[in-house]
Amino acid sequence: MSVLWTADALVDAMGGRPLGPMPEGISGISIDSRSLQPGDAFFAIKGEAMDGHDFATAAIKAGAGVLVVAEGKLPSLGRLTAPMIVVQDVLAALEKLGVAARARSKAKIIAVTGSAGKTTTKEALRHVLSAVGKVHASAQSFNNHWGVPLTLARMPDDCDYAVFEIGMNHPGEIRPLVKMVRPHVAIVTLIAAAHLGFFKNLDEIAKAKAEIFEGIEPGGAALLNRDDGRWKLLDKMARAAGVEHVFGFGENARSTYKLTKCELHADHSDITARIGGQDVTARIGAPGRHMVQNVLAVLGAAHLAEADIGKVAEALADLSAERGRGKRHVLRHPKGPITLIDESYNANPASMAAAMALLNATPVTGEGRRIAVLGDMLELGDHSAKLHAALAELIVGTGTQTVFLGGPEMQALADVLPAEIATEYRPGAEELKPLLLSALKAGDVVMIKSSKGIGFSKLVEALLGKYPAEAAGTKQN
């Protein structure tokens, strides 16, 4: 067993009180008894819906090496005989452990935020930096008040690079998290109309994202999208926060990390970019212009982290889209293959535009059609109806002539699409499912895009269930 934390270090970092015989060390950290591995420390966090203390027995059965529990819950755990570390507040203890992990680390630390592309950029950094060293990065999109300290606490003391995703729905959420992470490089991918229900406008979103600059290490760098309309505002706020180095990535002539050539293909892109004074040519295994923009940020961050850019660029060829974020599948229809693009994890106007561009760039075969299956974009507040209706501009006049819409907010789009677009609207994913399953034909390309809460991943699962599939152009790592 590789030891992540010794028992003494664990107790010291959290200021906890050990009860019972402590293990020599723990191999991992878990907050979920279902995914806990033998030898993990189980942190009994109290969430909005569930309390981890209720799963202490399940954690012991799963092989937890030690339980981290709240003093106030101790009476209700009286019969348990497992080793415990008792703290006042379990989440606060996890935060303390995260801070201790950051303090002991010699890794180059990169943090990523933005309205779209956070997880994709984080995963791309994990992938390419693995070609040049040992990398630690957050699982899934663990980017909130418990996900960030959990990812920090799981950081091995010998990694060379660590990549953290930091998200927010409201002002003030990024600030405490980035002060734990203390990145050497902070990326803002894009400012767009995500979570607009909680903000007046895009400038307010930019200001909330700009909280990331407050935690950058002295001498560190902010890496901003030079093609973004909020570049000037973010640049100004980074400098006001005391960031010494502010760099841009993009096509803009004044970008530090500049795209000079780009060829988009259905299943990859070929680019040339000016990185650190040299021209770098690379093939990007995951397609789409939005992916190119994310890769410019990746190359810039790798350069600032002093990674070998040649090896990093070479690794981009094996890059593949993640589940729910553009992953492709070839569905085996009896009369010929169907291409499925799974974009079911997240949606806002900017990512909808990127997904539709990807669909329109994907060739059909035979008599196949391009089919967009679109679900609600959540958290847009009073702007929702207008922004959903505006999606018509992405569809009219393109190669996508067949549209399935689901969710209450998508009614606004259904109302404005012209008659020449074959449109089916239903209240939700369940009602759409039989229509979609019966409509697909050989040669079709179907793209499913929605916010996660709408449940359009069920449509992806239904298609994969009906048609045995193999991943298309996705080399797994």
C-alpha positions as CSV (number, residue, x, y, z in Angstrom):
1,M,0.0,0.0,0.0
2,S,1.4,3.4,-0.9
3,V,0.9,5.8,2.0
4,L,-0.7,9.1,1.2
5,W,-0.7,10.4,4.8
6,T,0.8,8.9,7.9
7,A,-1.6,8.8,10.9
8,D,0.5,11.3,12.8
9,A,0.5,13.8,9.9
10,L,-3.2,13.3,9.4
11,V,-4.0,14.0,13.1
12,D,-1.6,17.0,13.2
13,A,-2.9,18.6,10.0
14,M,-6.5,18.5,11.2
15,G,-5.9,19.2,14.9
16,G,-7.9,16.1,15.6
17,R,-8.2,13.7,18.6
18,P,-7.3,10.1,17.8
19,L,-9.5,7.4,19.3
20,G,-8.4,3.7,19.1
21,P,-5.3,2.2,17.5
22,M,-4.3,4.3,14.5
23,P,-3.2,2.7,11.3
24,E,0.4,3.5,10.2
25,G,-0.9,5.4,7.3
26,I,-3.8,5.8,4.9
27,S,-3.7,5.2,1.2
28,G,-6.5,7.5,0.1
29,I,-9.3,9.8,1.1
30,S,-13.0,9.1,0.6
31,I,-16.3,10.9,1.4
32,D,-18.5,8.2,-0.2
33,S,-18.7,4.7,1.3
34,R,-19.8,3.3,-2.0
35,S,-16.5,4.1,-3.8
36,L,-14.2,3.8,-0.7
37,Q,-11.1,1.6,-1.2
38,P,-9.6,-0.5,1.6
39,G,-7.1,1.6,3.6
40,D,-8.8,4.9,2.9
41,A,-9.7,7.5,5.5
42,F,-13.5,8.1,5.5
43,F,-14.5,11.7,6.1
44,A,-18.1,11.7,7.4
45,I,-19.1,15.0,5.8
46,K,-22.6,16.4,6.4
47,G,-24.0,17.5,3.0
48,E,-27.3,19.2,2.1
49,A,-29.1,15.9,1.6
50,M,-27.1,13.3,3.5
51,D,-24.9,13.0,6.5
52,G,-21.7,10.9,6.2
53,H,-22.0,9.8,9.8
54,D,-25.0,7.7,8.8
55,F,-22.7,5.6,6.5
56,A,-19.9,5.0,9.0
57,T,-20.8,1.3,9.4
58,A,-20.8,0.9,5.6
59,A,-17.4,2.6,5.4
60,I,-16.0,0.2,8.0
61,K,-17.3,-2.8,6.0
62,A,-15.7,-1.4,2.9
63,G,-12.3,-1.4,4.6
64,A,-11.8,2.2,5.9
65,G,-8.5,2.5,7.7
66,V,-9.8,5.3,9.9
67,L,-13.0,7.4,10.3
68,V,-12.9,11.2,10.6
69,V,-16.0,12.2,12.6
70,A,-17.5,15.2,14.3
71,E,-17.3,15.5,18.1
72,G,-21.1,16.2,18.2
73,K,-21.9,12.9,16.5
74,L,-19.7,10.8,18.7
75,P,-22.6,9.6,21.0
76,S,-24.5,8.2,18.1
77,L,-21.4,6.2,16.9
78,G,-20.8,4.7,20.4
79,R,-20.9,1.1,19.3
80,L,-18.4,1.4,16.5
81,T,-14.9,0.0,17.3
82,A,-13.0,1.4,14.3
83,P,-10.1,3.8,14.7
84,M,-11.4,7.4,14.6
85,I,-10.1,10.9,14.4
86,V,-12.5,13.3,16.2
87,V,-12.8,16.9,15.0
88,Q,-15.2,19.8,15.6
89,D,-16.3,20.0,11.9
90,V,-15.5,17.3,9.3
91,L,-15.5,19.6,6.2
92,A,-13.3,22.2,8.0
93,A,-10.9,19.3,8.9
94,L,-10.8,18.3,5.2
95,E,-10.0,21.9,4.3
96,K,-7.1,21.9,6.9
97,L,-5.8,18.7,5.4
98,G,-6.0,20.2,1.9
99,V,-4.0,23.2,3.1
100,A,-1.4,20.9,4.6
101,A,-1.1,19.0,1.4
102,R,-0.5,22.2,-0.5
103,A,2.1,23.3,2.0
104,R,4.1,20.1,1.6
105,S,3.9,20.0,-2.2
106,K,6.7,21.0,-4.5
107,A,4.5,20.5,-7.6
108,K,3.8,23.2,-10.2
109,I,0.1,24.0,-9.5
110,I,-2.4,25.0,-12.2
111,A,-5.9,26.2,-11.5
112,V,-8.7,26.5,-14.1
113,T,-11.9,28.4,-14.1
114,G,-14.3,29.8,-16.7
115,S,-17.9,29.6,-18.0
116,A,-17.1,26.8,-20.4
117,G,-14.3,24.4,-21.0
118,K,-13.0,24.0,-17.4
119,T,-13.2,20.2,-17.1
120,T,-12.1,19.7,-20.7
121,T,-9.0,22.0,-20.2
122,K,-8.2,20.3,-16.8
123,E,-8.4,16.8,-18.4
124,A,-6.3,17.9,-21.3
125,L,-3.6,19.3,-18.9
126,R,-3.8,16.0,-17.0
127,H,-3.3,14.1,-20.2
128,V,-0.4,16.1,-21.7
129,L,1.5,16.7,-18.5
130,S,1.4,12.9,-17.8
131,A,3.9,12.7,-20.8
132,V,6.5,14.7,-18.8
133,G,5.9,13.9,-15.2
134,K,3.6,12.7,-12.4
135,V,0.3,14.5,-12.4
136,H,-2.5,14.9,-9.9
137,A,-5.8,16.3,-11.0
138,S,-9.3,16.5,-9.6
139,A,-11.7,13.7,-10.3
140,Q,-14.7,14.4,-12.6
141,S,-15.5,18.1,-12.0
142,F,-14.8,18.3,-8.3
143,N,-14.7,22.1,-8.3
144,N,-16.8,23.3,-5.3
145,H,-16.5,23.9,-1.6
146,W,-15.9,20.2,-0.9
147,G,-14.4,19.0,-4.2
148,V,-11.5,21.4,-4.1
149,P,-10.3,20.6,-0.6
150,L,-10.9,16.8,-1.3
151,T,-8.7,17.1,-4.4
152,L,-6.0,18.9,-2.4
153,A,-6.0,16.4,0.4
154,R,-5.6,13.6,-2.1
155,M,-2.5,15.2,-3.6
156,P,0.5,12.9,-3.3
157,D,3.6,14.7,-1.9
158,D,5.8,13.5,-4.9
159,C,3.7,14.7,-7.9
160,D,5.4,17.1,-10.4
161,Y,2.2,18.8,-11.5
162,A,-1.3,19.3,-10.0
163,V,-4.3,20.7,-11.8
164,F,-7.4,22.0,-10.0
165,E,-10.8,23.0,-11.5
166,I,-12.5,25.8,-9.5
167,G,-16.1,26.6,-10.2
168,M,-18.8,28.9,-8.9
169,N,-22.5,29.7,-9.1
170,H,-22.4,32.9,-7.0
171,P,-19.9,35.7,-6.2
172,G,-17.5,34.9,-3.4
173,E,-17.3,31.1,-4.0
174,I,-13.9,31.0,-5.8
175,R,-12.0,33.2,-3.4
176,P,-11.7,30.8,-0.4
177,L,-11.0,27.9,-2.7
178,V,-8.1,29.5,-4.7
179,K,-6.5,30.6,-1.5
180,M,-6.2,27.0,-0.5
181,V,-4.9,25.9,-4.0
182,R,-2.4,28.8,-4.4
183,P,-1.7,28.1,-8.1
184,H,1.4,29.2,-9.9
185,V,-0.7,29.5,-13.1
186,A,-4.4,30.4,-13.2
187,I,-6.4,30.0,-16.4
188,V,-9.7,31.7,-17.2
189,T,-11.0,29.8,-20.2
190,L,-14.0,31.9,-21.3
191,I,-16.6,34.3,-19.9
192,A,-20.1,33.4,-21.1
193,A,-23.8,33.3,-20.1
194,A,-23.6,30.5,-17.6
195,H,-25.3,30.9,-14.2
196,L,-26.7,34.2,-15.5
197,G,-29.7,33.7,-13.2
198,F,-27.4,34.7,-10.3
199,F,-25.7,37.7,-12.0
200,K,-26.9,40.9,-13.7
201,N,-24.6,40.5,-16.7
202,L,-21.4,39.1,-18.1
203,D,-19.2,41.7,-16.4
204,E,-20.5,40.4,-13.1
205,I,-19.6,36.9,-14.1
206,A,-16.2,38.0,-15.1
207,K,-15.7,39.7,-11.7
208,A,-16.6,36.6,-9.9
209,K,-14.2,34.5,-12.0
210,A,-11.5,37.1,-11.4
211,E,-11.5,36.0,-7.7
212,I,-9.1,33.3,-8.9
213,F,-6.3,36.0,-9.3
214,E,-6.4,36.6,-5.5
215,G,-4.8,33.2,-4.8
216,I,-2.0,33.2,-7.4
217,E,1.4,32.6,-5.8
218,P,3.9,35.6,-5.9
219,G,5.6,35.6,-9.2
220,G,2.8,33.4,-10.7
221,A,0.8,34.0,-13.9
222,A,-2.7,34.6,-15.0
223,L,-3.5,33.1,-18.4
224,L,-6.5,34.7,-20.2
225,N,-8.5,34.2,-23.4
226,R,-7.3,37.1,-25.6
227,D,-10.2,36.5,-28.0
228,D,-12.8,37.0,-25.2
229,G,-14.8,40.2,-25.0
230,R,-14.0,40.4,-21.2
231,W,-10.2,40.2,-21.8
232,K,-9.6,43.9,-20.8
233,L,-11.7,43.6,-17.7
234,L,-10.0,40.4,-16.6
235,D,-6.5,41.8,-17.4
236,K,-7.3,44.9,-15.3
237,M,-8.6,42.8,-12.4
238,A,-5.6,40.5,-12.5
239,R,-3.2,43.4,-12.2
240,A,-5.3,45.0,-9.5
241,A,-5.0,41.7,-7.5
242,G,-1.2,42.0,-7.7
243,V,-0.6,39.4,-10.4
244,E,2.9,40.1,-11.8
245,H,2.5,38.2,-15.1
246,V,-0.7,38.4,-17.3
247,F,-0.6,36.5,-20.6
248,G,-3.2,35.9,-23.3
249,F,-3.9,32.9,-25.5
250,G,-5.9,32.9,-28.8
251,E,-5.9,34.2,-32.4
252,N,-5.6,37.8,-31.4
253,A,-2.3,39.2,-32.8
254,R,-1.3,40.3,-29.3
255,S,-1.7,36.9,-27.7
256,T,1.4,35.6,-25.9
257,Y,0.3,32.1,-26.9
258,K,-0.9,32.6,-30.4
259,L,-2.7,30.4,-32.9
260,T,-1.1,30.9,-36.3
261,K,-2.6,28.1,-38.4
262,C,-5.7,25.9,-37.8
263,E,-7.3,23.1,-39.9
264,L,-10.5,21.7,-38.5
265,H,-11.5,18.1,-39.4
266,A,-14.4,15.9,-38.4
267,D,-12.4,13.9,-35.8
268,H,-9.3,16.0,-35.1
269,S,-7.6,19.4,-35.7
270,D,-4.2,20.3,-36.9
271,I,-2.7,23.5,-35.5
272,T,0.4,25.6,-35.4
273,A,0.9,28.0,-32.5
274,R,3.6,30.4,-31.3
275,I,4.5,29.2,-27.9
276,G,7.4,30.7,-26.0
277,G,9.0,32.2,-29.1
278,Q,8.9,28.9,-31.2
279,D,6.3,27.5,-33.6
280,V,4.7,24.4,-32.3
281,T,2.8,22.1,-34.6
282,A,0.3,19.6,-33.2
283,R,-2.5,17.3,-34.0
284,I,-5.4,17.5,-31.5
285,G,-7.2,14.2,-31.2
286,A,-10.4,15.7,-30.0
287,P,-12.2,17.8,-32.7
288,G,-13.8,21.3,-32.6
289,R,-12.7,24.9,-32.7
290,H,-13.5,25.2,-29.0
291,M,-11.1,22.4,-28.3
292,V,-8.4,24.3,-30.2
293,Q,-8.9,27.3,-27.9
294,N,-8.7,25.1,-24.8
295,V,-5.5,23.6,-26.2
296,L,-3.9,27.0,-26.6
297,A,-4.5,27.5,-22.8
298,V,-3.0,24.1,-22.2
299,L,0.1,24.8,-24.2
300,G,0.5,28.2,-22.5
301,A,0.1,26.7,-19.0
302,A,2.6,23.9,-19.8
303,H,5.1,26.4,-21.0
304,L,4.7,28.5,-17.9
305,A,5.1,25.3,-15.8
306,E,8.4,24.8,-17.7
307,A,7.2,21.5,-19.1
308,D,8.8,20.0,-22.3
309,I,6.6,21.6,-24.9
310,G,7.7,19.1,-27.6
311,K,6.5,16.1,-25.6
312,V,3.3,18.0,-24.5
313,A,2.4,18.8,-28.1
314,E,3.0,15.2,-29.2
315,A,0.6,14.0,-26.5
316,L,-2.2,16.1,-27.9
317,A,-2.7,13.6,-30.7
318,D,-4.0,11.0,-28.2
319,L,-6.4,13.5,-26.6
320,S,-10.0,12.4,-26.5
321,A,-13.3,14.0,-25.5
322,E,-14.7,13.0,-22.1
323,R,-18.1,11.3,-21.5
324,G,-20.8,14.0,-21.7
325,R,-18.3,16.5,-23.1
326,G,-18.1,15.6,-26.8
327,K,-17.3,11.9,-26.6
328,R,-18.1,10.1,-29.8
329,H,-19.6,6.6,-30.3
330,V,-20.3,4.6,-33.4
331,L,-23.7,3.1,-33.0
332,R,-24.1,-0.2,-34.9
333,H,-27.5,0.2,-36.7
334,P,-28.4,-2.9,-38.7
335,K,-28.3,-1.0,-41.9
336,G,-25.1,1.0,-41.2
337,P,-23.3,3.1,-38.5
338,I,-24.7,6.1,-36.7
339,T,-22.3,8.6,-35.1
340,L,-23.4,9.8,-31.6
341,I,-21.8,12.9,-30.0
342,D,-22.4,12.9,-26.3
343,E,-22.6,16.5,-25.0
344,S,-25.1,15.7,-22.2
345,Y,-23.1,17.0,-19.2
346,N,-23.4,20.8,-19.5
347,A,-24.9,23.6,-21.6
348,N,-24.9,27.3,-21.8
349,P,-25.1,29.5,-24.9
350,A,-21.3,29.4,-25.6
351,S,-21.0,25.7,-25.3
352,M,-24.2,25.2,-27.4
353,A,-22.6,27.2,-30.2
354,A,-19.4,25.1,-29.9
355,A,-21.5,21.8,-30.0
356,M,-23.5,22.9,-33.0
357,A,-20.3,23.9,-34.8
358,L,-19.0,20.4,-34.1
359,L,-22.2,18.8,-35.3
360,N,-22.2,20.8,-38.5
361,A,-18.5,19.9,-39.2
362,T,-19.2,16.1,-38.8
363,P,-19.9,14.4,-42.2
364,V,-22.9,12.2,-42.6
365,T,-22.8,9.1,-44.8
366,G,-25.3,8.0,-47.4
367,E,-28.7,9.5,-46.8
368,G,-27.8,10.4,-43.2
369,R,-28.9,13.6,-41.5
370,R,-27.4,15.8,-38.8
371,I,-29.7,15.7,-35.8
372,A,-29.5,18.0,-32.8
373,V,-31.1,16.8,-29.6
374,L,-31.2,19.8,-27.3
375,G,-32.3,20.1,-23.7
376,D,-32.7,23.1,-21.4
377,M,-29.8,25.3,-20.4
378,L,-30.2,25.9,-16.7
379,E,-29.5,28.8,-14.3
380,L,-30.2,31.5,-16.9
381,G,-32.8,33.3,-14.8
382,D,-34.8,36.0,-16.4
383,H,-32.7,35.7,-19.6
384,S,-33.7,32.1,-20.2
385,A,-36.5,32.5,-22.8
386,K,-34.5,35.0,-24.8
387,L,-31.3,32.9,-24.8
388,H,-33.1,29.7,-25.7
389,A,-34.9,31.3,-28.6
390,A,-31.6,32.8,-29.8
391,L,-30.3,29.2,-30.4
392,A,-32.3,29.3,-33.6
393,E,-29.5,31.3,-35.1
394,L,-27.2,28.3,-34.6
395,I,-29.5,26.0,-36.5
396,V,-31.2,28.0,-39.4
397,G,-29.1,27.9,-42.5
398,T,-26.8,25.1,-41.4
399,G,-26.6,21.4,-42.3
400,T,-28.7,20.5,-39.3
401,Q,-32.3,20.2,-40.4
402,T,-33.7,17.8,-37.8
403,V,-34.1,18.9,-34.2
404,F,-35.5,17.2,-31.1
405,L,-36.1,19.5,-28.1
406,G,-36.9,18.7,-24.5
407,G,-37.5,20.6,-21.3
408,P,-39.7,23.5,-20.3
409,E,-37.2,26.2,-21.4
410,M,-36.7,24.7,-24.9
411,Q,-40.4,25.6,-25.7
412,A,-39.0,29.1,-26.5
413,L,-36.8,27.6,-29.2
414,A,-39.5,25.3,-30.6
415,D,-41.8,28.3,-31.0
416,V,-39.4,30.2,-33.3
417,L,-37.8,27.5,-35.5
418,P,-39.1,27.8,-39.1
419,A,-41.2,25.0,-40.7
420,E,-38.3,23.8,-42.9
421,I,-36.5,22.6,-39.7
422,A,-38.1,19.2,-38.8
423,T,-38.7,19.8,-35.1
424,E,-40.1,17.6,-32.4
425,Y,-40.7,19.1,-28.9
426,R,-41.5,17.2,-25.7
427,P,-41.6,18.2,-22.1
428,G,-38.5,16.1,-21.1
429,A,-36.0,13.3,-21.9
430,E,-38.4,10.4,-21.1
431,E,-41.0,11.7,-23.6
432,L,-38.3,12.2,-26.2
433,K,-36.7,8.8,-25.8
434,P,-39.2,6.7,-27.9
435,L,-39.3,9.3,-30.7
436,L,-35.5,9.5,-30.9
437,L,-35.0,5.8,-30.8
438,S,-37.4,5.2,-33.7
439,A,-36.2,8.1,-35.8
440,L,-32.5,7.3,-36.2
441,K,-31.3,5.8,-39.5
442,A,-28.0,4.6,-40.8
443,G,-25.7,7.4,-41.7
444,D,-27.1,9.8,-39.2
445,V,-25.0,12.0,-37.0
446,V,-26.8,12.8,-33.7
447,M,-25.6,15.3,-31.1
448,I,-27.2,15.3,-27.6
449,K,-26.6,18.5,-25.6
450,S,-28.2,19.8,-22.4
451,S,-27.5,20.9,-18.9
452,K,-26.8,17.9,-16.6
453,G,-29.9,18.4,-14.5
454,I,-32.2,17.8,-17.5
455,G,-31.2,14.2,-17.6
456,F,-30.3,13.9,-21.3
457,S,-27.6,11.4,-20.4
458,K,-30.5,8.9,-20.3
459,L,-31.0,9.4,-24.0
460,V,-27.3,8.6,-24.6
461,E,-27.7,5.5,-22.4
462,A,-30.8,4.5,-24.3
463,L,-29.1,4.8,-27.7
464,L,-26.0,2.9,-26.5
465,G,-28.4,0.2,-25.1
466,K,-30.3,-0.2,-28.3
467,Y,-27.3,-0.2,-30.6
468,P,-24.0,-1.9,-29.5
469,A,-21.4,0.7,-29.9
470,E,-17.7,1.2,-29.9
471,A,-16.0,4.5,-29.0
472,A,-15.1,6.5,-32.1
473,G,-11.7,8.1,-32.2
474,T,-11.4,8.0,-28.4
475,K,-8.2,6.4,-27.2
476,Q,-8.7,5.8,-23.6
477,N,-6.1,6.6,-21.0
